[in-house]
Each structure stands twice: as structure tokens, then as C-alpha cells.
């Protein structure tokens, strides 16, 4: 489980993105604006849709960029402070069925005090 600091813009590693045809070839040249992002957060036990949009290439709220030098299919994704302004479990899915298999990540969004205690400021 990965942890996110509530109400704090962050960049996270997402992937690996694997080719939909063979399920093993890493995808290292995806088009950011094709990638559909869905972020669900369990708020007080109720699933809440927080993000349902395509990624952006640069300068937007959800920049999606291949990590330089990576050949395993990993990308850098930006999440805004508003998108993580919750406490609780979260699930992120990234999908574009034309190119790759779906990618899923689970997070636990924790208070700023708990995050800072755990990881430092």
C-alpha cells in the first residue's frame, strides 16, 4: 500500500504499462492525452468518484510523462491537492484499451501530521 499526504499536490510513479496484445512488452511511448484516469476514494465508507478524466501532456492538472531512461513501462503522474483532499483508501485506474492492459494502484490518503511523522516533512 502506498501513502499519499492529504491536500498536497504530488507526483507518483504509475505502471508498468504492458502491451495489450502480448501482455509482456512494456509500453514506453504512450500518448498522454489518450490515458483515462479514474480515482475513487472511500470517504467515510462511501466510494466517491474524485477523478474521471484524460491525462494531460504538460502544463495541465494531471500531467502524464514517461520516466526518462525507463524501459519497463513506468510513467510519472501528477495529482492535484484537490484530488487528494480526502482521508481513506483510494484506487486509481489508468486505461486505454487500444494500447495497453489496465493499470491499477491502491493508496491510503493520510493526514499531513501522520504523513510527516512517517516520512518527514
C-alpha positions as protocol buffer text, in pm:
chain_id: "A"
residue {
  index: 1
  type: UNK
  ca { x: 0 y: 0 z: 0 }
}
residue {
  index: 2
  type: UNK
  ca { x: 132 y: 343 z: -92 }
}
residue {
  index: 3
  type: UNK
  ca { x: 54 y: 651 z: 114 }
}
residue {
  index: 4
  type: UNK
  ca { x: -41 y: 997 z: -4 }
}
residue {
  index: 5
  type: UNK
  ca { x: -42 y: 1315 z: 205 }
}
residue {
  index: 6
  type: UNK
  ca { x: -387 y: 1472 z: 215 }
}
residue {
  index: 7
  type: UNK
  ca { x: -443 y: 1804 z: 37 }
}
residue {
  index: 8
  type: UNK
  ca { x: -93 y: 1802 z: -115 }
}
residue {
  index: 9
  type: UNK
  ca { x: -17 y: 1805 z: -487 }
}
residue {
  index: 10
  type: UNK
  ca { x: 211 y: 1515 z: -568 }
}
residue {
  index: 11
  type: UNK
  ca { x: 375 y: 1323 z: -849 }
}
residue {
  index: 12
  type: UNK
  ca { x: 355 y: 944 z: -838 }
}
residue {
  index: 13
  type: UNK
  ca { x: 509 y: 659 z: -1033 }
}
residue {
  index: 14
  type: UNK
  ca { x: 248 y: 456 z: -1222 }
}
residue {
  index: 15
  type: UNK
  ca { x: 283 y: 138 z: -1422 }
}
residue {
  index: 16
  type: UNK
  ca { x: 407 y: -85 z: -1557 }
}
residue {
  index: 17
  type: UNK
  ca { x: 212 y: -36 z: -1877 }
}
residue {
  index: 18
  type: UNK
  ca { x: 218 y: -358 z: -2079 }
}
residue {
  index: 19
  type: UNK
  ca { x: 111 y: -415 z: -2438 }
}
residue {
  index: 20
  type: UNK
  ca { x: -247 y: -538 z: -2473 }
}
residue {
  index: 21
  type: UNK
  ca { x: -155 y: -791 z: -2741 }
}
residue {
  index: 22
  type: UNK
  ca { x: 107 y: -998 z: -2561 }
}
residue {
  index: 23
  type: UNK
  ca { x: 75 y: -871 z: -2202 }
}
residue {
  index: 24
  type: UNK
  ca { x: 453 y: -853 z: -2151 }
}
residue {
  index: 25
  type: UNK
  ca { x: 604 y: -591 z: -2381 }
}
residue {
  index: 26
  type: UNK
  ca { x: 649 y: -260 z: -2194 }
}
residue {
  index: 27
  type: UNK
  ca { x: 480 y: 45 z: -2342 }
}
residue {
  index: 28
  type: UNK
  ca { x: 728 y: 334 z: -2333 }
}
residue {
  index: 29
  type: UNK
  ca { x: 577 y: 576 z: -2586 }
}
residue {
  index: 30
  type: UNK
  ca { x: 214 y: 623 z: -2483 }
}
residue {
  index: 31
  type: UNK
  ca { x: 24 y: 938 z: -2580 }
}
residue {
  index: 32
  type: UNK
  ca { x: -66 y: 1111 z: -2253 }
}
residue {
  index: 33
  type: UNK
  ca { x: -397 y: 1251 z: -2369 }
}
residue {
  index: 34
  type: UNK
  ca { x: -525 y: 901 z: -2456 }
}
residue {
  index: 35
  type: UNK
  ca { x: -487 y: 778 z: -2099 }
}
residue {
  index: 36
  type: UNK
  ca { x: -811 y: 776 z: -1900 }
}
residue {
  index: 37
  type: UNK
  ca { x: -769 y: 829 z: -1525 }
}
residue {
  index: 38
  type: UNK
  ca { x: -1024 y: 719 z: -1267 }
}
residue {
  index: 39
  type: UNK
  ca { x: -962 y: 788 z: -898 }
}
residue {
  index: 40
  type: UNK
  ca { x: -1207 y: 655 z: -641 }
}
residue {
  index: 41
  type: UNK
  ca { x: -1175 y: 735 z: -270 }
}
residue {
  index: 42
  type: UNK
  ca { x: -1368 y: 567 z: 11 }
}
residue {
  index: 43
  type: UNK
  ca { x: -1491 y: 866 z: 210 }
}
residue {
  index: 44
  type: UNK
  ca { x: -1639 y: 756 z: 543 }
}
residue {
  index: 45
  type: UNK
  ca { x: -1706 y: 416 z: 391 }
}
residue {
  index: 46
  type: UNK
  ca { x: -1873 y: 552 z: 75 }
}
residue {
  index: 47
  type: UNK
  ca { x: -1700 y: 527 z: -265 }
}
residue {
  index: 48
  type: UNK
  ca { x: -1656 y: 874 z: -413 }
}
residue {
  index: 49
  type: UNK
  ca { x: -1551 y: 948 z: -770 }
}
residue {
  index: 50
  type: UNK
  ca { x: -1277 y: 1210 z: -747 }
}
residue {
  index: 51
  type: UNK
  ca { x: -1118 y: 1199 z: -1092 }
}
residue {
  index: 52
  type: UNK
  ca { x: -1266 y: 1084 z: -1421 }
}
residue {
  index: 53
  type: UNK
  ca { x: -1068 y: 1249 z: -1700 }
}
residue {
  index: 54
  type: UNK
  ca { x: -791 y: 1204 z: -1952 }
}
residue {
  index: 55
  type: UNK
  ca { x: -434 y: 1279 z: -1857 }
}
residue {
  index: 56
  type: UNK
  ca { x: -256 y: 1584 z: -1994 }
}
residue {
  index: 57
  type: UNK
  ca { x: 78 y: 1604 z: -2174 }
}
residue {
  index: 58
  type: UNK
  ca { x: 218 y: 1902 z: -1984 }
}
residue {
  index: 59
  type: UNK
  ca { x: 100 y: 2210 z: -1802 }
}
residue {
  index: 60
  type: UNK
  ca { x: -233 y: 2060 z: -1701 }
}
residue {
  index: 61
  type: UNK
  ca { x: -367 y: 1918 z: -1377 }
}
residue {
  index: 62
  type: UNK
  ca { x: -277 y: 1557 z: -1448 }
}
residue {
  index: 63
  type: UNK
  ca { x: 47 y: 1552 z: -1641 }
}
residue {
  index: 64
  type: UNK
  ca { x: 145 y: 1203 z: -1756 }
}
residue {
  index: 65
  type: UNK
  ca { x: 505 y: 1166 z: -1875 }
}
residue {
  index: 66
  type: UNK
  ca { x: 726 y: 867 z: -1946 }
}
residue {
  index: 67
  type: UNK
  ca { x: 1015 y: 848 z: -1697 }
}
residue {
  index: 68
  type: UNK
  ca { x: 1343 y: 929 z: -1871 }
}
residue {
  index: 69
  type: UNK
  ca { x: 1566 y: 627 z: -1923 }
}
residue {
  index: 70
  type: UNK
  ca { x: 1296 y: 377 z: -1823 }
}
residue {
  index: 71
  type: UNK
  ca { x: 1245 y: 74 z: -2045 }
}
residue {
  index: 72
  type: UNK
  ca { x: 995 y: -109 z: -1822 }
}
residue {
  index: 73
  type: UNK
  ca { x: 681 y: 97 z: -1894 }
}
residue {
  index: 74
  type: UNK
  ca { x: 669 y: 338 z: -1597 }
}
residue {
  index: 75
  type: UNK
  ca { x: 531 y: 691 z: -1604 }
}
residue {
  index: 76
  type: UNK
  ca { x: 518 y: 999 z: -1381 }
}
residue {
  index: 77
  type: UNK
  ca { x: 163 y: 1116 z: -1299 }
}
residue {
  index: 78
  type: UNK
  ca { x: 73 y: 1441 z: -1129 }
}
residue {
  index: 79
  type: UNK
  ca { x: -222 y: 1456 z: -887 }
}
residue {
  index: 80
  type: UNK
  ca { x: -353 y: 1790 z: -762 }
}
residue {
  index: 81
  type: UNK
  ca { x: -404 y: 1885 z: -398 }
}
residue {
  index: 82
  type: UNK
  ca { x: -781 y: 1889 z: -452 }
}
residue {
  index: 83
  type: UNK
  ca { x: -774 y: 1532 z: -587 }
}
residue {
  index: 84
  type: UNK
  ca { x: -611 y: 1404 z: -269 }
}
residue {
  index: 85
  type: UNK
  ca { x: -802 y: 1629 z: -28 }
}
residue {
  index: 86
  type: UNK
  ca { x: -958 y: 1326 z: 139 }
}
residue {
  index: 87
  type: UNK
  ca { x: -873 y: 1070 z: 405 }
}
residue {
  index: 88
  type: UNK
  ca { x: -903 y: 699 z: 343 }
}
residue {
  index: 89
  type: UNK
  ca { x: -847 y: 428 z: 86 }
}
residue {
  index: 90
  type: UNK
  ca { x: -813 y: 522 z: -280 }
}
residue {
  index: 91
  type: UNK
  ca { x: -794 y: 327 z: -606 }
}
residue {
  index: 92
  type: UNK
  ca { x: -651 y: 472 z: -927 }
}
residue {
  index: 93
  type: UNK
  ca { x: -707 y: 306 z: -1262 }
}
residue {
  index: 94
  type: UNK
  ca { x: -544 y: 409 z: -1589 }
}
residue {
  index: 95
  type: UNK
  ca { x: -684 y: 271 z: -1908 }
}
residue {
  index: 96
  type: UNK
  ca { x: -659 y: 297 z: -2283 }
}
residue {
  index: 97
  type: UNK
  ca { x: -770 y: -36 z: -2429 }
}
residue {
  index: 98
  type: UNK
  ca { x: -621 y: 35 z: -2770 }
}
residue {
  index: 99
  type: UNK
  ca { x: -262 y: 26 z: -2640 }
}
residue {
  index: 100
  type: UNK
  ca { x: -219 y: -144 z: -2303 }
}
residue {
  index: 101
  type: UNK
  ca { x: -365 y: -354 z: -2027 }
}
residue {
  index: 102
  type: UNK
  ca { x: -539 y: -161 z: -1747 }
}
residue {
  index: 103
  type: UNK
  ca { x: -313 y: -37 z: -1467 }
}
residue {
  index: 104
  type: UNK
  ca { x: -435 y: -20 z: -1106 }
}
residue {
  index: 105
  type: UNK
  ca { x: -281 y: 133 z: -793 }
}
residue {
  index: 106
  type: UNK
  ca { x: -408 y: 141 z: -437 }
}
residue {
  index: 107
  type: UNK
  ca { x: -331 y: 420 z: -193 }
}
residue {
  index: 108
  type: UNK
  ca { x: -412 y: 525 z: 157 }
}
residue {
  index: 109
  type: UNK
  ca { x: -454 y: 903 z: 190 }
}
residue {
  index: 110
  type: UNK
  ca { x: -347 y: 1003 z: 539 }
}
residue {
  index: 111
  type: UNK
  ca { x: -337 y: 1323 z: 741 }
}
residue {
  index: 112
  type: UNK
  ca { x: -48 y: 1564 z: 691 }
}
residue {
  index: 113
  type: UNK
  ca { x: 65 y: 1507 z: 1050 }
}
residue {
  index: 114
  type: UNK
  ca { x: 72 y: 1127 z: 1007 }
}
residue {
  index: 115
  type: UNK
  ca { x: 249 y: 1150 z: 669 }
}
residue {
  index: 116
  type: UNK
  ca { x: 511 y: 1388 z: 811 }
}
residue {
  index: 117
  type: UNK
  ca { x: 563 y: 1161 z: 1114 }
}
residue {
  index: 118
  type: UNK
  ca { x: 609 y: 864 z: 883 }
}
residue {
  index: 119
  type: UNK
  ca { x: 822 y: 1022 z: 610 }
}
residue {
  index: 120
  type: UNK
  ca { x: 941 y: 1359 z: 741 }
}
residue {
  index: 121
  type: UNK
  ca { x: 842 y: 1700 z: 612 }
}
